[in-house]
Amino acid sequence: MKKLWFLQHKLAVIGLAAALMAPLVPSAGAAQCLSPGEARAAVSSGQARALGSLSISGKIVDAKLCRQGGRLVYVLSVLQNGKVRTVTVDAKTGR
């Protein structure tokens, strides 16, 4: 009986640790964002369009240039009609 109690608590601790660490491990499709210097280099080399050249409906309140699925994307927070939403745009095509 004591052994079963110990095993249950051990599994609970392992489960809790895994749940707390899950956000720290990027998934395969997760975006890995570039530093400001890397983003400038990507734009100046033509790998990404300049942020100002994108046609976005609403006001961009935050922008990050990231690698996702083998391509560069802008992950944008856009204020539109009083609501902020996240928009992902291909950095090369602007779509």
N, CA, C and O atoms as a printed pandas DataFrame, in Angstrom:
     atom_number atom_name residue_name chain_id  residue_number  x_coord  y_coord  z_coord
0              1         N          MET        A               1    0.822   -1.195    0.000
1              2        CA          MET        A               1    0.000    0.000    0.000
2              3         C          MET        A               1    0.869    1.264    0.000
3              4         O          MET        A               1    0.605    2.215   -0.736
4              5         N          LYS        A               2    1.911    1.253    0.843
5              6        CA          LYS        A               2    2.805    2.398    0.911
6              7         C          LYS        A               2    3.542    2.582   -0.414
7              8         O          LYS        A               2    3.791    3.709   -0.842
8              9         N          LYS        A               3    3.889    1.470   -1.057
9             10        CA          LYS        A               3    4.585    1.507   -2.339
10            11         C          LYS        A               3    3.687    2.138   -3.409
11            12         O          LYS        A               3    4.161    2.927   -4.226
12            13         N          LEU        A               4    2.412    1.799   -3.409
13            14        CA          LEU        A               4    1.459    2.343   -4.373
14            15         C          LEU        A               4    1.304    3.857   -4.169
15            16         O          LEU        A               4    1.270    4.611   -5.141
16            17         N          TRP        A               5    1.210    4.300   -2.918
17            18        CA          TRP        A               5    1.095    5.726   -2.616
18            19         C          TRP        A               5    2.313    6.475   -3.148
19            20         O          TRP        A               5    2.172    7.534   -3.759
20            21         N          PHE        A               6    3.508    5.929   -2.919
21            22        CA          PHE        A               6    4.750    6.546   -3.385
22            23         C          PHE        A               6    4.762    6.636   -4.908
23            24         O          PHE        A               6    5.139    7.667   -5.465
24            25         N          LEU        A               7    4.356    5.568   -5.581
25            26        CA          LEU        A               7    4.344    5.543   -7.040
26            27         C          LEU        A               7    3.375    6.587   -7.599
27            28         O          LEU        A               7    3.693    7.268   -8.573
28            29         N          GLN        A               8    2.205    6.713   -6.991
29            30        CA          GLN        A               8    1.228    7.700   -7.452
30            31         C          GLN        A               8    1.774    9.118   -7.312
31            32         O          GLN        A               8    1.603    9.939   -8.213
32            33         N          HIS        A               9    2.424    9.409   -6.201
33            34        CA          HIS        A               9    2.980   10.744   -5.987
34            35         C          HIS        A               9    4.158   11.013   -6.917
35            36         O          HIS        A               9    4.342   12.132   -7.396
36            37         N          LYS        A              10    4.946    9.982   -7.163
37            38        CA          LYS        A              10    6.082   10.132   -8.074
38            39         C          LYS        A              10    5.580   10.462   -9.482
39            40         O          LYS        A              10    6.133   11.333  -10.154
40            41         N          LEU        A              11    4.538    9.767   -9.921
41            42        CA          LEU        A              11    3.963   10.038  -11.244
42            43         C          LEU        A              11    3.352   11.439  -11.303
43            44         O          LEU        A              11    3.435   12.113  -12.330
44            45         N          ALA        A              12    2.744   11.869  -10.210
45            46        CA          ALA        A              12    2.156   13.211  -10.176
46            47         C          ALA        A              12    3.244   14.277  -10.302
47            48         O          ALA        A              12    3.063   15.265  -11.014
48            49         N          VAL        A              13    4.362   14.085   -9.623
49            50        CA          VAL        A              13    5.469   15.044   -9.697
50            51         C          VAL        A              13    6.055   15.073  -11.103
51            52         O          VAL        A              13    6.349   16.148  -11.626
52            53         N          ILE        A              14    6.228   13.914  -11.718
53            54        CA          ILE        A              14    6.754   13.847  -13.083
54            55         C          ILE        A              14    5.798   14.542  -14.052
55            56         O          ILE        A              14    6.235   15.289  -14.927
56            57         N          GLY        A              15    4.505   14.298  -13.898
57            58        CA          GLY        A              15    3.513   14.940  -14.760
58            59         C          GLY        A              15    3.509   16.449  -14.607
59            60         O          GLY        A              15    3.404   17.175  -15.595
60            61         N          LEU        A              16    3.623   16.927  -13.372
61            62        CA          LEU        A              16    3.661   18.362  -13.121
62            63         C          LEU        A              16    4.909   18.992  -13.727
63            64         O          LEU        A              16    4.838   20.066  -14.326
64            65         N          ALA        A              17    6.039   18.332  -13.575
65            66        CA          ALA        A              17    7.288   18.846  -14.150
66            67         C          ALA        A              17    7.192   18.922  -15.671
67            68         O          ALA        A              17    7.633   19.901  -16.274
68            69         N          ALA        A              18    6.619   17.897  -16.289
69            70        CA          ALA        A              18    6.471   17.893  -17.753
70            71         C          ALA        A              18    5.550   19.023  -18.206
71            72         O          ALA        A              18    5.820   19.678  -19.213
72            73         N          ALA        A              19    4.472   19.252  -17.473
73            74        CA          ALA        A              19    3.537   20.318  -17.835
74            75         C          ALA        A              19    4.179   21.694  -17.712
75            76         O          ALA        A              19    3.923   22.579  -18.528
76            77         N          LEU        A              20    5.012   21.871  -16.693
77            78        CA          LEU        A              20    5.669   23.161  -16.513
78            79         C          LEU        A              20    6.756   23.411  -17.545
79            80         O          LEU        A              20    7.017   24.559  -17.902
80            81         N          MET        A              21    7.391   22.352  -18.028
81            82        CA          MET        A              21    8.479   22.510  -18.992
82            83         C          MET        A              21    7.994   22.542  -20.435
83            84         O          MET        A              21    8.750   22.962  -21.311
84            85         N          ALA        A              22    6.782   22.124  -20.717
85            86        CA          ALA        A              22    6.277   22.047  -22.089
86            87         C          ALA        A              22    6.398   23.364  -22.848
87            88         O          ALA        A              22    6.796   23.341  -24.013
88            89         N          PRO        A              23    6.073   24.515  -22.246
89            90        CA          PRO        A              23    6.215   25.763  -23.002
90            91         C          PRO        A              23    7.663   26.115  -23.335
91            92         O          PRO        A              23    7.903   26.938  -24.218
92            93         N          LEU        A              24    8.626   25.513  -22.652
93            94        CA          LEU        A              24   10.030   25.821  -22.893
94            95         C          LEU        A              24   10.601   25.083  -24.088
95            96         O          LEU        A              24   11.654   25.457  -24.604
96            97         N          VAL        A              25    9.912   24.029  -24.538
97            98        CA          VAL        A              25   10.403   23.212  -25.643
98            99         C          VAL        A              25    9.648   23.603  -26.900
99           100         O          VAL        A              25    8.439   23.379  -26.971
100          101         N          PRO        A              26   10.323   24.190  -27.912
101          102        CA          PRO        A              26    9.619   24.601  -29.130
102          103         C          PRO        A              26    9.148   23.391  -29.926
103          104         O          PRO        A              26    9.863   22.396  -30.048
104          105         N          SER        A              27    7.939   23.487  -30.464
105          106        CA          SER        A              27    7.434   22.413  -31.311
106          107         C          SER        A              27    8.053   22.534  -32.694
107          108         O          SER        A              27    8.682   23.542  -33.016
108          109         N          ALA        A              28    7.871   21.505  -33.504
109          110        CA          ALA        A              28    8.490   21.470  -34.833
110          111         C          ALA        A              28    8.027   22.639  -35.703
111          112         O          ALA        A              28    8.802   23.152  -36.510
112          113         N          GLY        A              29    6.767   23.065  -35.546
113          114        CA          GLY        A              29    6.249   24.141  -36.374
114          115         C          GLY        A              29    6.351   25.513  -35.729
115          116         O          GLY        A              29    5.908   26.509  -36.302
116          117         N          ALA        A              30    6.932   25.567  -34.543
117          118        CA          ALA        A              30    7.004   26.835  -33.830
118          119         C          ALA        A              30    7.958   27.805  -34.521
119          120         O          ALA        A              30    8.983   27.413  -35.080
120          121         N          ALA        A              31    7.592   29.066  -34.463
121          122        CA          ALA        A              31    8.432   30.099  -35.067
122          123         C          ALA        A              31    9.618   30.408  -34.164
123          124         O          ALA        A              31    9.476   30.483  -32.943
124          125         N          GLN        A              32   10.787   30.587  -34.770
125          126        CA          GLN        A              32   11.985   31.013  -34.054
126          127         C          GLN        A              32   12.326   32.399  -34.578
127          128         O          GLN        A              32   12.754   32.554  -35.722
128          129         N          CYS        A              33   12.134   33.395  -33.739
129          130        CA          CYS        A              33   12.260   34.779  -34.192
130          131         C          CYS        A              33   13.710   35.239  -34.250
131          132         O          CYS        A              33   14.552   34.817  -33.458
132          133         N          LEU        A              34   13.973   36.115  -35.210
133          134        CA          LEU        A              34   15.310   36.648  -35.449
134          135         C          LEU        A              34   15.577   37.830  -34.524
135          136         O          LEU        A              34   14.651   38.502  -34.068
136          137         N          SER        A              35   16.838   38.068  -34.261
137          138        CA          SER        A              35   17.235   39.262  -33.511
138          139         C          SER        A              35   17.046   40.469  -34.437
139          140         O          SER        A              35   16.932   40.299  -35.651
140          141         N          PRO        A              36   17.011   41.677  -33.881
141          142        CA          PRO        A              36   16.877   42.861  -34.746
142          143         C          PRO        A              36   17.970   42.941  -35.817
143          144         O          PRO        A              36   17.689   43.315  -36.956
144          145         N          GLY        A              37   19.197   42.597  -35.471
145          146        CA          GLY        A              37   20.290   42.618  -36.451
146          147         C          GLY        A              37   20.091   41.596  -37.554
147          148         O          GLY        A              37   20.344   41.881  -38.725
148          149         N          GLU        A              38   19.636   40.399  -37.180
149          150        CA          GLU        A              38   19.368   39.359  -38.179
150          151         C          GLU        A              38   18.214   39.769  -39.085
151          152         O          GLU        A              38   18.236   39.505  -40.287
152          153         N          ALA        A              39   17.203   40.417  -38.504
153          154        CA          ALA        A              39   16.057   40.875  -39.299
154          155         C          ALA        A              39   16.493   41.935  -40.309
155          156         O          ALA        A              39   16.081   41.895  -41.468
156          157         N          ARG        A              40   17.324   42.882  -39.873
157          158        CA          ARG        A              40   17.829   43.912  -40.804
158          159         C          ARG        A              40   18.623   43.273  -41.936
159          160         O          ARG        A              40   18.486   43.668  -43.094
160          161         N          ALA        A              41   19.449   42.290  -41.608
161          162        CA          ALA        A              41   20.254   41.605  -42.627
162          163         C          ALA        A              41   19.359   40.859  -43.609
163          164         O          ALA        A              41   19.635   40.850  -44.809
164          165         N          ALA        A              42   18.294   40.234  -43.118
165          166        CA          ALA        A              42   17.375   39.501  -43.998
166          167         C          ALA        A              42   16.671   40.446  -44.959
167          168         O          ALA        A              42   16.479   40.113  -46.129
168          169         N          VAL        A              43   16.285   41.622  -44.476
169          170        CA          VAL        A              43   15.614   42.605  -45.337
170          171         C          VAL        A              43   16.601   43.171  -46.351
171          172         O          VAL        A              43   16.279   43.273  -47.535
172          173         N          SER        A              44   17.797   43.540  -45.901
173          174        CA          SER        A              44   18.758   44.153  -46.832
174          175         C          SER        A              44   19.277   43.160  -47.864
175          176         O          SER        A              44   19.700   43.570  -48.945
176          177         N          SER        A              45   19.257   41.860  -47.557
177          178        CA          SER        A              45   19.711   40.859  -48.526
178          179         C          SER        A              45   18.590   40.398  -49.456
179          180         O          SER        A              45   18.828   39.621  -50.381
180          181         N          GLY        A              46   17.360   40.881  -49.208
181          182        CA          GLY        A              46   16.242   40.505  -50.069
182          183         C          GLY        A              46   15.539   39.226  -49.658
183          184         O          GLY        A              46   14.645   38.761  -50.366
184          185         N          GLN        A              47   15.921   38.648  -48.533
185          186        CA          GLN        A              47   15.247   37.434  -48.055
186          187         C          GLN        A              47   13.860   37.747  -47.509
187          188         O          GLN        A              47   12.997   36.872  -47.445
188          189         N          ALA        A              48   13.652   39.011  -47.112
189          190        CA          ALA        A              48   12.366   39.436  -46.563
190          191         C          ALA        A              48   12.059   40.843  -47.051
191          192         O          ALA        A              48   12.964   41.650  -47.267
192          193         N          ARG        A              49   10.776   41.127  -47.220
193          194        CA          ARG        A              49   10.349   42.477  -47.581
194          195         C          ARG        A              49   10.439   43.370  -46.357
195          196         O          ARG        A              49   10.376   42.898  -45.222
196          197         N          ALA        A              50   10.587   44.653  -46.598
197          198        CA          ALA        A              50   10.562   45.614  -45.495
198          199         C          ALA        A              50    9.160   45.645  -44.897
199          200         O          ALA        A              50    8.166   45.538  -45.615
200          201         N          LEU        A              51    9.092   45.791  -43.605
201          202        CA          LEU        A              51    7.810   45.791  -42.909
202          203         C          LEU        A              51    6.882   46.874  -43.453
203          204         O          LEU        A              51    5.678   46.648  -43.575
204          205         N          GLY        A              52    7.419   48.036  -43.777
205          206        CA          GLY        A              52    6.612   49.138  -44.291
206          207         C          GLY        A              52    6.003   48.878  -45.655
207          208         O          GLY        A              52    5.069   49.575  -46.053
208          209         N          SER        A              53    6.511   47.893  -46.380
209          210        CA          SER        A              53    5.981   47.600  -47.712
210          211         C          SER        A              53    4.793   46.640  -47.670
211          212         O          SER        A              53    4.170   46.382  -48.700
212          213         N          LEU        A              54    4.477   46.112  -46.494
213          214        CA          LEU        A              54    3.356   45.178  -46.380
214          215         C          LEU        A              54    2.038   45.933  -46.393
215          216         O          LEU        A              54    1.934   47.032  -45.849
216          217         N          SER        A              55    1.043   45.338  -47.012
217          218        CA          SER        A              55   -0.290   45.928  -47.046
218          219         C          SER        A              55   -1.155   45.195  -46.018
219          220         O          SER        A              55   -1.672   44.109  -46.281
220          221         N          ILE        A              56   -1.297   45.808  -44.852
221          222        CA          ILE        A              56   -2.031   45.193  -43.749
222          223         C          ILE        A              56   -3.188   46.104  -43.378
223          224         O          ILE        A              56   -3.016   47.314  -43.235
224          225         N          SER        A              57   -4.372   45.512  -43.221
225          226        CA          SER        A              57   -5.540   46.273  -42.801
226          227         C          SER        A              57   -5.503   46.414  -41.279
227          228         O          SER        A              57   -5.605   45.421  -40.560
228          229         N          GLY        A              58   -5.359   47.630  -40.797
229          230        CA          GLY        A              58   -5.268   47.877  -39.363
230          231         C          GLY        A              58   -3.910   48.460  -39.018
231          232         O          GLY        A              58   -3.076   48.682  -39.896
232          233         N          LYS        A              59   -3.696   48.707  -37.732
233          234        CA          LYS        A              59   -2.441   49.297  -37.267
234          235         C          LYS        A              59   -1.573   48.200  -36.655
235          236         O          LYS        A              59   -2.010   47.484  -35.755
236          237         N          ILE        A              60   -0.342   48.075  -37.149
237          238        CA          ILE        A              60    0.591   47.092  -36.602
238          239         C          ILE        A              60    1.116   47.640  -35.280
239          240         O          ILE        A              60    1.727   48.708  -35.241
240          241         N          VAL        A              61    0.873   46.895  -34.191
241          242        CA          VAL        A              61    1.328   47.340  -32.874
242          243         C          VAL        A              61    2.558   46.564  -32.408
243          244         O          VAL        A              61    3.234   46.990  -31.471
244          245         N          ASP        A              62    2.858   45.438  -33.044
245          246        CA          ASP        A              62    4.067   44.670  -32.741
246          247         C          ASP        A              62    4.385   43.811  -33.954
247          248         O          ASP        A              62    3.482   43.326  -34.635
248          249         N          ALA        A              63    5.664   43.628  -34.219
249          250        CA          ALA        A              63    6.082   42.819  -35.369
250          251         C          ALA        A              63    7.367   42.085  -35.039
251          252         O          ALA        A              63    8.279   42.636  -34.423
252          253         N          LYS        A              64    7.422   40.828  -35.462
253          254        CA          LYS        A              64    8.630   40.024  -35.309
254          255         C          LYS        A              64    8.866   39.293  -36.619
255          256         O          LYS        A              64    7.923   38.809  -37.244
256          257         N          LEU        A              65   10.122   39.212  -37.035
257          258        CA          LEU        A              65   10.499   38.429  -38.210
258          259         C          LEU        A              65   11.017   37.097  -37.685
259          260         O          LEU        A              65   11.952   37.055  -36.885
260          261         N          CYS        A              66   10.400   36.007  -38.143
261          262        CA          CYS        A              66   10.697   34.689  -37.577
262          263         C          CYS        A              66   10.880   33.646  -38.675
263          264         O          CYS        A              66   10.415   33.817  -39.801
264          265         N          ARG        A              67   11.568   32.565  -38.321
265          266        CA          ARG        A              67   11.665   31.395  -39.200
266          267         C          ARG        A              67   10.590   30.410  -38.765
267          268         O          ARG        A              67   10.482   30.064  -37.588
268          269         N          GLN        A              68    9.797   29.965  -39.735
269          270        CA          GLN        A              68    8.729   29.019  -39.432
270          271         C          GLN        A              68    8.559   28.091  -40.621
271          272         O          GLN        A              68    8.279   28.545  -41.731
272          273         N          GLY        A              69    8.725   26.813  -40.398
273          274        CA          GLY        A              69    8.550   25.849  -41.479
274          275         C          GLY        A              69    9.498   26.068  -42.638
275          276         O          GLY        A              69    9.122   25.847  -43.789
276          277         N          GLY        A              70   10.720   26.496  -42.360
277          278        CA          GLY        A              70   11.712   26.676  -43.413
278          279         C          GLY        A              70   11.591   27.967  -44.204
279          280         O          GLY        A              70   12.264   28.129  -45.222
280          281         N          ARG        A              71   10.752   28.882  -43.761
281          282        CA          ARG        A              71   10.613   30.161  -44.462
282          283         C          ARG        A              71   10.557   31.290  -43.439
283          284         O          ARG        A              71   10.332   31.060  -42.251
284          285         N          LEU        A              72   10.764   32.504  -43.919
285          286        CA          LEU        A              72   10.665   33.673  -43.053
286          287         C          LEU        A              72    9.237   34.202  -43.076
287          288         O          LEU        A              72    8.622   34.321  -44.136
288          289         N          VAL        A              73    8.721   34.517  -41.898
289          290        CA          VAL        A              73    7.380   35.082  -41.780
290          291         C          VAL        A              73    7.426   36.258  -40.814
291          292         O          VAL        A              73    8.256   36.305  -39.906
292          293         N          TYR        A              74    6.525   37.198  -41.027
293          294        CA          TYR        A              74    6.298   38.241  -40.042
294          295         C          TYR        A              74    5.156   37.772  -39.153
295          296         O          TYR        A              74    4.103   37.372  -39.650
296          297         N          VAL        A              75    5.357   37.818  -37.852
297          298        CA          VAL        A              75    4.291   37.560  -36.886
298          299         C          VAL        A              75    3.901   38.932  -36.353
299          300         O          VAL        A              75    4.664   39.580  -35.637
300          301         N          LEU        A              76    2.704   39.357  -36.716
301          302        CA          LEU        A              76    2.260   40.722  -36.438
302          303         C          LEU        A              76    1.117   40.735  -35.433
303          304         O          LEU        A              76    0.247   39.865  -35.465
304          305         N          SER        A              77    1.119   41.713  -34.548
305          306        CA          SER        A              77   -0.041   42.019  -33.712
306          307         C          SER        A              77   -0.670   43.245  -34.353
307          308         O          SER        A              77   -0.045   44.301  -34.446
308          309         N          VAL        A              78   -1.917   43.093  -34.797
309          310        CA          VAL        A              78   -2.583   44.147  -35.563
310          311         C          VAL        A              78   -3.833   44.608  -34.814
311          312         O          VAL        A              78   -4.666   43.799  -34.407
312          313         N          LEU        A              79   -3.945   45.932  -34.642
313          314        CA          LEU        A              79   -5.131   46.528  -34.036
314          315         C          LEU        A              79   -6.109   46.852  -35.156
315          316         O          LEU        A              79   -5.822   47.653  -36.045
316          317         N          GLN        A              80   -7.274   46.209  -35.091
317          318        CA          GLN        A              80   -8.280   46.396  -36.135
318          319         C          GLN        A              80   -9.657   46.388  -35.483
319          320         O          GLN        A              80  -10.018   45.432  -34.797
320          321         N          ASN        A              81  -10.419   47.446  -35.695
321          322        CA          ASN        A              81  -11.763   47.575  -35.124
322          323         C          ASN        A              81  -11.757   47.408  -33.608
323          324         O          ASN        A              81  -12.657   46.785  -33.045
324          325         N          GLY        A              82  -10.747   47.963  -32.952
325          326        CA          GLY        A              82  -10.683   47.923  -31.500
326          327         C          GLY        A              82  -10.183   46.622  -30.901
327          328         O          GLY        A              82  -10.143   46.485  -29.678
328          329         N          LYS        A              83   -9.799   45.661  -31.738
329          330        CA          LYS        A              83   -9.316   44.371  -31.243
330          331         C          LYS        A              83   -7.929   44.094  -31.797
331          332         O          LYS        A              83   -7.631   44.408  -32.949
332          333         N          VAL        A              84   -7.087   43.503  -30.965
333          334        CA          VAL        A              84   -5.755   43.110  -31.411
334          335         C          VAL        A              84   -5.805   41.642  -31.806
335          336         O          VAL        A              84   -6.297   40.797  -31.058
336          337         N          ARG        A              85   -5.290   41.357  -32.988
337          338        CA          ARG        A              85   -5.234   39.962  -33.438
338          339         C          ARG        A              85   -3.844   39.676  -33.973
339          340         O          ARG        A              85   -3.120   40.586  -34.377
340          341         N          THR        A              86   -3.480   38.410  -33.971
341          342        CA          THR        A              86   -2.176   37.991  -34.472
342          343         C          THR        A              86   -2.321   37.553  -35.919
343          344         O          THR        A              86   -3.197   36.756  -36.257
344          345         N          VAL        A              87   -1.453   38.082  -36.765
345          346        CA          VAL        A              87   -1.470   37.767  -38.192
346          347         C          VAL        A              87   -0.078   37.291  -38.579
347          348         O          VAL        A              87    0.919   37.899  -38.190
348          349         N          THR        A              88   -0.007   36.207  -39.342
349          350        CA          THR        A              88    1.269   35.707  -39.853
350          351         C          THR        A              88    1.304   35.941  -41.354
351          352         O          THR        A              88    0.393   35.540  -42.078
352          353         N          VAL        A              89    2.375   36.600  -41.817
353          354        CA          VAL        A              89    2.506   36.973  -43.227
354          355         C          VAL        A              89    3.837   36.451  -43.752
355          356         O          VAL        A              89    4.866   36.590  -43.090
356          357         N          ASP        A              90    3.822   35.849  -44.942
357          358        CA          ASP        A              90    5.066   35.411  -45.570
358          359         C          ASP        A              90    5.938   36.639  -45.810
359          360         O          ASP        A              90    5.506   37.592  -46.459
360          361         N          ALA        A              91    7.153   36.619  -45.293
361          362        CA          ALA        A              91    8.020   37.799  -45.366
362          363         C          ALA        A              91    8.557   38.054  -46.764
363          364         O          ALA        A              91    8.940   39.183  -47.073
364          365         N          LYS        A              92    8.595   37.057  -47.604
365          366        CA          LYS        A              92    9.109   37.214  -48.971
366          367         C          LYS        A              92    8.031   37.774  -49.900
367          368         O          LYS        A              92    8.299   38.670  -50.701
368          369         N          THR        A              93    6.803   37.238  -49.789
369          370        CA          THR        A              93    5.726   37.626  -50.703
370          371         C          THR        A              93    4.809   38.708  -50.140
371          372         O          THR        A              93    4.143   39.412  -50.900
372          373         N          GLY        A              94    4.768   38.845  -48.828
373          374        CA          GLY        A              94    3.852   39.802  -48.213
374          375         C          GLY        A              94    2.445   39.279  -48.070
375          376         O          GLY        A              94    1.546   40.031  -47.692
376          377         N          ARG        A              95    2.229   38.012  -48.361
377          378        CA          ARG        A              95    0.876   37.416  -48.257
378          379         C          ARG        A              95    0.773   36.495  -47.073
379          380         O          ARG        A              95   -0.285   35.912  -46.836
